Amino acid sequence: MGGELTRLIVETLYLVLLVSAPALVVSLVVGFAVGLLQAATQVQEQTLSFVPKLVAVATALAVFGGFMGAELVRFTTRLWTSIPALFS
């Protein structure tokens, strides 16, 4: 039981990283690019980086949403089928 539970916890944490990575990476890249642009033009408006990040993350979620959903469904299916092994 302990080994199976540990495997599920590790797989859950890996899934969290895998599913959140596209939005986080896109946000990081866009934020860095906007920061460079702000530094080059000396325009230090705090709200300037919000809209490009919002659009980029929404686009990333639209592009990678199918993959993310499929991974979540795959994990949930495996989780439900492994529940009897946890309690036996």
Biopython code that builds the backbone (N, CA, C, O; Angstrom):
import numpy as np
from Bio.PDB.StructureBuilder import StructureBuilder

atoms = [
    (1, "MET", "N", (0.828, -1.196, 0.000)),
    (1, "MET", "CA", (0.000, 0.000, 0.000)),
    (1, "MET", "C", (0.867, 1.252, 0.000)),
    (1, "MET", "O", (0.580, 2.197, -0.735)),
    (2, "GLY", "N", (1.928, 1.275, 0.815)),
    (2, "GLY", "CA", (2.782, 2.459, 0.893)),
    (2, "GLY", "C", (3.490, 2.750, -0.414)),
    (2, "GLY", "O", (3.626, 3.909, -0.804)),
    (3, "GLY", "N", (3.950, 1.692, -1.103)),
    (3, "GLY", "CA", (4.629, 1.883, -2.380)),
    (3, "GLY", "C", (3.705, 2.415, -3.454)),
    (3, "GLY", "O", (4.079, 3.274, -4.252)),
    (4, "GLU", "N", (2.494, 1.891, -3.461)),
    (4, "GLU", "CA", (1.501, 2.347, -4.451)),
    (4, "GLU", "C", (1.116, 3.802, -4.193)),
    (4, "GLU", "O", (0.978, 4.588, -5.130)),
    (5, "LEU", "N", (0.944, 4.155, -2.935)),
    (5, "LEU", "CA", (0.588, 5.530, -2.582)),
    (5, "LEU", "C", (1.723, 6.491, -2.924)),
    (5, "LEU", "O", (1.479, 7.588, -3.428)),
    (6, "THR", "N", (2.947, 6.089, -2.656)),
    (6, "THR", "CA", (4.099, 6.925, -3.000)),
    (6, "THR", "C", (4.195, 7.125, -4.505)),
    (6, "THR", "O", (4.496, 8.225, -4.968)),
    (7, "ARG", "N", (3.941, 6.068, -5.270)),
    (7, "ARG", "CA", (3.968, 6.176, -6.727)),
    (7, "ARG", "C", (2.903, 7.149, -7.219)),
    (7, "ARG", "O", (3.156, 7.940, -8.128)),
    (8, "LEU", "N", (1.712, 7.094, -6.623)),
    (8, "LEU", "CA", (0.641, 8.014, -7.014)),
    (8, "LEU", "C", (0.987, 9.457, -6.686)),
    (8, "LEU", "O", (0.687, 10.359, -7.468)),
    (9, "ILE", "N", (1.612, 9.684, -5.544)),
    (9, "ILE", "CA", (2.000, 11.047, -5.168)),
    (9, "ILE", "C", (3.051, 11.585, -6.130)),
    (9, "ILE", "O", (2.965, 12.731, -6.572)),
    (10, "VAL", "N", (4.036, 10.763, -6.451)),
    (10, "VAL", "CA", (5.084, 11.193, -7.382)),
    (10, "VAL", "C", (4.482, 11.466, -8.759)),
    (10, "VAL", "O", (4.822, 12.462, -9.398)),
    (11, "GLU", "N", (3.600, 10.600, -9.212)),
    (11, "GLU", "CA", (2.964, 10.794, -10.514)),
    (11, "GLU", "C", (2.085, 12.045, -10.520)),
    (11, "GLU", "O", (2.015, 12.746, -11.529)),
    (12, "THR", "N", (1.422, 12.326, -9.415)),
    (12, "THR", "CA", (0.597, 13.533, -9.316)),
    (12, "THR", "C", (1.442, 14.794, -9.407)),
    (12, "THR", "O", (1.077, 15.737, -10.109)),
    (13, "LEU", "N", (2.558, 14.818, -8.710)),
    (13, "LEU", "CA", (3.443, 15.987, -8.760)),
    (13, "LEU", "C", (4.033, 16.171, -10.154)),
    (13, "LEU", "O", (4.168, 17.298, -10.630)),
    (14, "TYR", "N", (4.383, 15.072, -10.803)),
    (14, "TYR", "CA", (4.878, 15.156, -12.175)),
    (14, "TYR", "C", (3.801, 15.694, -13.113)),
    (14, "TYR", "O", (4.086, 16.498, -14.000)),
    (15, "LEU", "N", (2.570, 15.251, -12.912)),
    (15, "LEU", "CA", (1.463, 15.730, -13.744)),
    (15, "LEU", "C", (1.241, 17.225, -13.549)),
    (15, "LEU", "O", (0.976, 17.942, -14.514)),
    (16, "VAL", "N", (1.344, 17.694, -12.326)),
    (16, "VAL", "CA", (1.191, 19.132, -12.061)),
    (16, "VAL", "C", (2.250, 19.923, -12.824)),
    (16, "VAL", "O", (1.943, 20.946, -13.434)),
    (17, "LEU", "N", (3.485, 19.455, -12.792)),
    (17, "LEU", "CA", (4.551, 20.124, -13.544)),
    (17, "LEU", "C", (4.282, 20.091, -15.040)),
    (17, "LEU", "O", (4.453, 21.096, -15.730)),
    (18, "LEU", "N", (3.864, 18.946, -15.535)),
    (18, "LEU", "CA", (3.640, 18.773, -16.968)),
    (18, "LEU", "C", (2.485, 19.645, -17.469)),
    (18, "LEU", "O", (2.570, 20.234, -18.547)),
    (19, "VAL", "N", (1.420, 19.725, -16.694)),
    (19, "VAL", "CA", (0.238, 20.470, -17.132)),
    (19, "VAL", "C", (0.437, 21.981, -16.977)),
    (19, "VAL", "O", (-0.084, 22.757, -17.779)),
    (20, "SER", "N", (1.176, 22.398, -15.965)),
    (20, "SER", "CA", (1.356, 23.835, -15.757)),
    (20, "SER", "C", (2.518, 24.418, -16.562)),
    (20, "SER", "O", (2.615, 25.637, -16.702)),
    (21, "ALA", "N", (3.387, 23.579, -17.085)),
    (21, "ALA", "CA", (4.582, 24.057, -17.780)),
    (21, "ALA", "C", (4.296, 24.944, -18.994)),
    (21, "ALA", "O", (4.940, 25.986, -19.121)),
    (22, "PRO", "N", (3.374, 24.597, -19.890)),
    (22, "PRO", "CA", (3.178, 25.466, -21.068)),
    (22, "PRO", "C", (2.797, 26.906, -20.709)),
    (22, "PRO", "O", (3.366, 27.849, -21.259)),
    (23, "ALA", "N", (1.860, 27.079, -19.812)),
    (23, "ALA", "CA", (1.441, 28.433, -19.441)),
    (23, "ALA", "C", (2.558, 29.175, -18.717)),
    (23, "ALA", "O", (2.761, 30.367, -18.948)),
    (24, "LEU", "N", (3.277, 28.485, -17.848)),
    (24, "LEU", "CA", (4.350, 29.140, -17.102)),
    (24, "LEU", "C", (5.513, 29.533, -18.000)),
    (24, "LEU", "O", (6.071, 30.621, -17.859)),
    (25, "VAL", "N", (5.881, 28.652, -18.920)),
    (25, "VAL", "CA", (6.999, 28.961, -19.817)),
    (25, "VAL", "C", (6.641, 30.116, -20.742)),
    (25, "VAL", "O", (7.457, 31.013, -20.956)),
    (26, "VAL", "N", (5.445, 30.103, -21.287)),
    (26, "VAL", "CA", (5.016, 31.195, -22.170)),
    (26, "VAL", "C", (4.978, 32.514, -21.396)),
    (26, "VAL", "O", (5.432, 33.541, -21.900)),
    (27, "SER", "N", (4.448, 32.489, -20.196)),
    (27, "SER", "CA", (4.403, 33.694, -19.378)),
    (27, "SER", "C", (5.807, 34.208, -19.053)),
    (27, "SER", "O", (6.046, 35.415, -19.066)),
    (28, "LEU", "N", (6.720, 33.305, -18.768)),
    (28, "LEU", "CA", (8.096, 33.685, -18.475)),
    (28, "LEU", "C", (8.764, 34.324, -19.685)),
    (28, "LEU", "O", (9.419, 35.359, -19.559)),
    (29, "VAL", "N", (8.604, 33.719, -20.850)),
    (29, "VAL", "CA", (9.230, 34.247, -22.064)),
    (29, "VAL", "C", (8.655, 35.606, -22.431)),
    (29, "VAL", "O", (9.403, 36.530, -22.752)),
    (30, "VAL", "N", (7.337, 35.737, -22.387)),
    (30, "VAL", "CA", (6.710, 37.015, -22.730)),
    (30, "VAL", "C", (7.077, 38.079, -21.705)),
    (30, "VAL", "O", (7.349, 39.221, -22.075)),
    (31, "GLY", "N", (7.089, 37.728, -20.436)),
    (31, "GLY", "CA", (7.477, 38.690, -19.402)),
    (31, "GLY", "C", (8.906, 39.161, -19.578)),
    (31, "GLY", "O", (9.198, 40.344, -19.398)),
    (32, "PHE", "N", (9.808, 38.238, -19.932)),
    (32, "PHE", "CA", (11.199, 38.604, -20.166)),
    (32, "PHE", "C", (11.320, 39.529, -21.372)),
    (32, "PHE", "O", (12.053, 40.517, -21.323)),
    (33, "ALA", "N", (10.604, 39.216, -22.461)),
    (33, "ALA", "CA", (10.657, 40.048, -23.670)),
    (33, "ALA", "C", (10.100, 41.441, -23.401)),
    (33, "ALA", "O", (10.672, 42.436, -23.846)),
    (34, "VAL", "N", (9.000, 41.516, -22.684)),
    (34, "VAL", "CA", (8.419, 42.820, -22.361)),
    (34, "VAL", "C", (9.348, 43.597, -21.434)),
    (34, "VAL", "O", (9.491, 44.812, -21.569)),
    (35, "GLY", "N", (9.983, 42.892, -20.489)),
    (35, "GLY", "CA", (10.939, 43.549, -19.604)),
    (35, "GLY", "C", (12.124, 44.122, -20.366)),
    (35, "GLY", "O", (12.580, 45.228, -20.076)),
    (36, "LEU", "N", (12.623, 43.363, -21.347)),
    (36, "LEU", "CA", (13.709, 43.881, -22.178)),
    (36, "LEU", "C", (13.263, 45.095, -22.985)),
    (36, "LEU", "O", (14.000, 46.073, -23.109)),
    (37, "LEU", "N", (12.058, 45.025, -23.529)),
    (37, "LEU", "CA", (11.515, 46.147, -24.290)),
    (37, "LEU", "C", (11.342, 47.379, -23.401)),
    (37, "LEU", "O", (11.643, 48.497, -23.817)),
    (38, "GLN", "N", (10.856, 47.170, -22.180)),
    (38, "GLN", "CA", (10.691, 48.289, -21.251)),
    (38, "GLN", "C", (12.037, 48.880, -20.858)),
    (38, "GLN", "O", (12.169, 50.097, -20.730)),
    (39, "ALA", "N", (13.027, 48.031, -20.668)),
    (39, "ALA", "CA", (14.353, 48.530, -20.305)),
    (39, "ALA", "C", (14.991, 49.291, -21.465)),
    (39, "ALA", "O", (15.677, 50.292, -21.256)),
    (40, "ALA", "N", (14.761, 48.812, -22.689)),
    (40, "ALA", "CA", (15.357, 49.467, -23.847)),
    (40, "ALA", "C", (14.705, 50.815, -24.127)),
    (40, "ALA", "O", (15.376, 51.767, -24.526)),
    (41, "THR", "N", (13.396, 50.891, -23.917)),
    (41, "THR", "CA", (12.687, 52.137, -24.210)),
    (41, "THR", "C", (12.512, 53.012, -22.982)),
    (41, "THR", "O", (12.017, 54.133, -23.092)),
    (42, "GLN", "N", (12.901, 52.530, -21.833)),
    (42, "GLN", "CA", (12.780, 53.234, -20.552)),
    (42, "GLN", "C", (11.330, 53.607, -20.227)),
    (42, "GLN", "O", (11.067, 54.603, -19.554)),
    (43, "VAL", "N", (10.412, 52.800, -20.711)),
    (43, "VAL", "CA", (9.000, 52.948, -20.351)),
    (43, "VAL", "C", (8.743, 51.975, -19.212)),
    (43, "VAL", "O", (8.700, 50.765, -19.435)),
    (44, "GLN", "N", (8.575, 52.470, -18.015)),
    (44, "GLN", "CA", (8.449, 51.616, -16.836)),
    (44, "GLN", "C", (7.004, 51.564, -16.332)),
    (44, "GLN", "O", (6.744, 51.770, -15.146)),
    (45, "GLU", "N", (6.099, 51.296, -17.215)),
    (45, "GLU", "CA", (4.693, 51.177, -16.845)),
    (45, "GLU", "C", (4.426, 49.759, -16.349)),
    (45, "GLU", "O", (4.701, 48.795, -17.065)),
    (46, "GLN", "N", (3.898, 49.618, -15.140)),
    (46, "GLN", "CA", (3.683, 48.302, -14.544)),
    (46, "GLN", "C", (2.596, 47.502, -15.260)),
    (46, "GLN", "O", (2.684, 46.277, -15.338)),
    (47, "THR", "N", (1.599, 48.162, -15.769)),
    (47, "THR", "CA", (0.484, 47.452, -16.397)),
    (47, "THR", "C", (0.772, 47.063, -17.842)),
    (47, "THR", "O", (-0.018, 46.345, -18.455)),
    (48, "LEU", "N", (1.886, 47.523, -18.394)),
    (48, "LEU", "CA", (2.201, 47.249, -19.799)),
    (48, "LEU", "C", (2.428, 45.760, -20.054)),
    (48, "LEU", "O", (2.097, 45.267, -21.133)),
    (49, "SER", "N", (2.976, 45.050, -19.099)),
    (49, "SER", "CA", (3.275, 43.630, -19.334)),
    (49, "SER", "C", (2.075, 42.730, -19.106)),
    (49, "SER", "O", (2.126, 41.549, -19.451)),
    (50, "PHE", "N", (0.996, 43.250, -18.534)),
    (50, "PHE", "CA", (-0.151, 42.410, -18.204)),
    (50, "PHE", "C", (-0.877, 41.900, -19.442)),
    (50, "PHE", "O", (-1.135, 40.702, -19.551)),
    (51, "VAL", "N", (-1.205, 42.776, -20.365)),
    (51, "VAL", "CA", (-2.008, 42.392, -21.538)),
    (51, "VAL", "C", (-1.258, 41.408, -22.442)),
    (51, "VAL", "O", (-1.847, 40.404, -22.841)),
    (52, "PRO", "N", (0.020, 41.650, -22.785)),
    (52, "PRO", "CA", (0.708, 40.639, -23.617)),
    (52, "PRO", "C", (0.806, 39.268, -22.935)),
    (52, "PRO", "O", (0.663, 38.237, -23.591)),
    (53, "LYS", "N", (1.049, 39.260, -21.623)),
    (53, "LYS", "CA", (1.107, 37.980, -20.911)),
    (53, "LYS", "C", (-0.254, 37.303, -20.923)),
    (53, "LYS", "O", (-0.341, 36.091, -21.122)),
    (54, "LEU", "N", (-1.311, 38.065, -20.715)),
    (54, "LEU", "CA", (-2.659, 37.508, -20.708)),
    (54, "LEU", "C", (-2.997, 36.877, -22.058)),
    (54, "LEU", "O", (-3.527, 35.767, -22.115)),
    (55, "VAL", "N", (-2.692, 37.580, -23.130)),
    (55, "VAL", "CA", (-2.973, 37.066, -24.477)),
    (55, "VAL", "C", (-2.110, 35.835, -24.763)),
    (55, "VAL", "O", (-2.599, 34.857, -25.329)),
    (56, "ALA", "N", (-0.836, 35.877, -24.379)),
    (56, "ALA", "CA", (0.063, 34.760, -24.650)),
    (56, "ALA", "C", (-0.343, 33.514, -23.864)),
    (56, "ALA", "O", (-0.318, 32.407, -24.401)),
    (57, "VAL", "N", (-0.712, 33.686, -22.608)),
    (57, "VAL", "CA", (-1.122, 32.532, -21.800)),
    (57, "VAL", "C", (-2.448, 31.971, -22.311)),
    (57, "VAL", "O", (-2.624, 30.753, -22.351)),
    (58, "ALA", "N", (-3.373, 32.831, -22.698)),
    (58, "ALA", "CA", (-4.641, 32.348, -23.257)),
    (58, "ALA", "C", (-4.401, 31.575, -24.555)),
    (58, "ALA", "O", (-5.045, 30.556, -24.801)),
    (59, "THR", "N", (-3.479, 32.059, -25.378)),
    (59, "THR", "CA", (-3.140, 31.352, -26.614)),
    (59, "THR", "C", (-2.479, 30.008, -26.307)),
    (59, "THR", "O", (-2.784, 29.000, -26.946)),
    (60, "ALA", "N", (-1.578, 29.998, -25.331)),
    (60, "ALA", "CA", (-0.920, 28.741, -24.953)),
    (60, "ALA", "C", (-1.926, 27.734, -24.425)),
    (60, "ALA", "O", (-1.829, 26.545, -24.727)),
    (61, "LEU", "N", (-2.888, 28.196, -23.641)),
    (61, "LEU", "CA", (-3.916, 27.295, -23.129)),
    (61, "LEU", "C", (-4.806, 26.772, -24.256)),
    (61, "LEU", "O", (-5.240, 25.621, -24.225)),
    (62, "ALA", "N", (-5.077, 27.620, -25.253)),
    (62, "ALA", "CA", (-5.874, 27.165, -26.396)),
    (62, "ALA", "C", (-5.106, 26.141, -27.226)),
    (62, "ALA", "O", (-5.691, 25.180, -27.724)),
    (63, "VAL", "N", (-3.804, 26.343, -27.374)),
    (63, "VAL", "CA", (-2.986, 25.428, -28.180)),
    (63, "VAL", "C", (-2.730, 24.122, -27.436)),
    (63, "VAL", "O", (-2.877, 23.040, -28.005)),
    (64, "PHE", "N", (-2.346, 24.222, -26.159)),
    (64, "PHE", "CA", (-1.963, 23.038, -25.392)),
    (64, "PHE", "C", (-3.094, 22.471, -24.546)),
    (64, "PHE", "O", (-2.889, 21.506, -23.809)),
    (65, "GLY", "N", (-4.279, 23.053, -24.641)),
    (65, "GLY", "CA", (-5.399, 22.604, -23.814)),
    (65, "GLY", "C", (-5.796, 21.159, -24.064)),
    (65, "GLY", "O", (-6.137, 20.442, -23.123)),
    (66, "GLY", "N", (-5.758, 20.725, -25.300)),
    (66, "GLY", "CA", (-6.102, 19.343, -25.624)),
    (66, "GLY", "C", (-5.127, 18.367, -24.990)),
    (66, "GLY", "O", (-5.526, 17.349, -24.424)),
    (67, "PHE", "N", (-3.855, 18.686, -25.090)),
    (67, "PHE", "CA", (-2.825, 17.848, -24.472)),
    (67, "PHE", "C", (-2.991, 17.816, -22.953)),
    (67, "PHE", "O", (-2.912, 16.755, -22.334)),
    (68, "MET", "N", (-3.220, 18.974, -22.365)),
    (68, "MET", "CA", (-3.372, 19.054, -20.912)),
    (68, "MET", "C", (-4.599, 18.269, -20.453)),
    (68, "MET", "O", (-4.541, 17.535, -19.467)),
    (69, "GLY", "N", (-5.691, 18.425, -21.165)),
    (69, "GLY", "CA", (-6.905, 17.689, -20.822)),
    (69, "GLY", "C", (-6.736, 16.191, -20.973)),
    (69, "GLY", "O", (-7.216, 15.419, -20.143)),
    (70, "ALA", "N", (-6.053, 15.779, -22.032)),
    (70, "ALA", "CA", (-5.820, 14.349, -22.245)),
    (70, "ALA", "C", (-4.957, 13.760, -21.135)),
    (70, "ALA", "O", (-5.208, 12.643, -20.683)),
    (71, "GLU", "N", (-3.953, 14.493, -20.697)),
    (71, "GLU", "CA", (-3.107, 14.016, -19.604)),
    (71, "GLU", "C", (-3.900, 13.912, -18.303)),
    (71, "GLU", "O", (-3.724, 12.960, -17.543)),
    (72, "LEU", "N", (-4.763, 14.877, -18.049)),
    (72, "LEU", "CA", (-5.586, 14.833, -16.838)),
    (72, "LEU", "C", (-6.562, 13.668, -16.873)),
    (72, "LEU", "O", (-6.768, 13.000, -15.859)),
    (73, "VAL", "N", (-7.161, 13.418, -18.024)),
    (73, "VAL", "CA", (-8.093, 12.289, -18.161)),
    (73, "VAL", "C", (-7.351, 10.966, -18.001)),
    (73, "VAL", "O", (-7.838, 10.051, -17.337)),
    (74, "ARG", "N", (-6.163, 10.868, -18.613)),
    (74, "ARG", "CA", (-5.364, 9.648, -18.492)),
    (74, "ARG", "C", (-5.013, 9.381, -17.035)),
    (74, "ARG", "O", (-5.141, 8.254, -16.559)),
    (75, "PHE", "N", (-4.572, 10.417, -16.327)),
    (75, "PHE", "CA", (-4.207, 10.242, -14.932)),
    (75, "PHE", "C", (-5.416, 9.868, -14.079)),
    (75, "PHE", "O", (-5.323, 8.993, -13.219)),
    (76, "THR", "N", (-6.541, 10.524, -14.312)),
    (76, "THR", "CA", (-7.746, 10.243, -13.530)),
    (76, "THR", "C", (-8.218, 8.815, -13.760)),
    (76, "THR", "O", (-8.633, 8.140, -12.818)),
    (77, "THR", "N", (-8.159, 8.353, -14.999)),
    (77, "THR", "CA", (-8.544, 6.979, -15.305)),
    (77, "THR", "C", (-7.644, 5.983, -14.574)),
    (77, "THR", "O", (-8.125, 5.017, -13.983)),
    (78, "ARG", "N", (-6.335, 6.229, -14.622)),
    (78, "ARG", "CA", (-5.404, 5.342, -13.913)),
    (78, "ARG", "C", (-5.604, 5.410, -12.410)),
    (78, "ARG", "O", (-5.462, 4.403, -11.716)),
    (79, "LEU", "N", (-5.936, 6.598, -11.899)),
    (79, "LEU", "CA", (-6.163, 6.746, -10.461)),
    (79, "LEU", "C", (-7.377, 5.936, -10.020)),
    (79, "LEU", "O", (-7.323, 5.224, -9.017)),
    (80, "TRP", "N", (-8.479, 6.046, -10.776)),
    (80, "TRP", "CA", (-9.691, 5.302, -10.405)),
    (80, "TRP", "C", (-9.486, 3.799, -10.506)),
    (80, "TRP", "O", (-10.023, 3.042, -9.698)),
    (81, "THR", "N", (-8.706, 3.362, -11.499)),
    (81, "THR", "CA", (-8.488, 1.921, -11.611)),
    (81, "THR", "C", (-7.507, 1.392, -10.555)),
    (81, "THR", "O", (-7.490, 0.193, -10.278)),
    (82, "SER", "N", (-6.698, 2.268, -9.970)),
    (82, "SER", "CA", (-5.738, 1.816, -8.956)),
    (82, "SER", "C", (-6.289, 1.919, -7.525)),
    (82, "SER", "O", (-5.614, 1.501, -6.584)),
    (83, "ILE", "N", (-7.473, 2.455, -7.348)),
    (83, "ILE", "CA", (-8.039, 2.597, -6.001)),
    (83, "ILE", "C", (-8.218, 1.234, -5.308)),
    (83, "ILE", "O", (-7.905, 1.133, -4.122)),
    (84, "PRO", "N", (-8.698, 0.197, -5.978)),
    (84, "PRO", "CA", (-8.815, -1.093, -5.281)),
    (84, "PRO", "C", (-7.467, -1.620, -4.771)),
    (84, "PRO", "O", (-7.416, -2.274, -3.729)),
    (85, "ALA", "N", (-6.390, -1.344, -5.488)),
    (85, "ALA", "CA", (-5.080, -1.822, -5.047)),
    (85, "ALA", "C", (-4.607, -1.078, -3.800)),
    (85, "ALA", "O", (-3.796, -1.603, -3.037)),
    (86, "LEU", "N", (-5.101, 0.126, -3.593)),
    (86, "LEU", "CA", (-4.692, 0.892, -2.413)),
    (86, "LEU", "C", (-5.288, 0.331, -1.121)),
    (86, "LEU", "O", (-4.683, 0.433, -0.054)),
    (87, "PHE", "N", (-6.464, -0.256, -1.226)),
    (87, "PHE", "CA", (-7.160, -0.708, -0.028)),
    (87, "PHE", "C", (-7.154, -2.219, 0.142)),
    (87, "PHE", "O", (-7.860, -2.747, 1.001)),
    (88, "SER", "N", (-6.379, -2.908, -0.651)),
    (88, "SER", "CA", (-6.349, -4.375, -0.492)),
    (88, "SER", "C", (-5.032, -4.828, 0.116)),
    (88, "SER", "O", (-4.827, -6.023, 0.323)),
]
sb = StructureBuilder()
sb.init_structure("model")
sb.init_model(0)
sb.init_chain("A")
sb.init_seg("    ")
for serial, (resi, resn, name, xyz) in enumerate(atoms, 1):
    if name == "N":
        sb.init_residue(resn, " ", resi, " ")
    sb.init_atom(name, np.array(xyz, "f"), 0.0, 1.0, " ", f" {name:<3s}", serial, name[0])
structure = sb.get_structure()
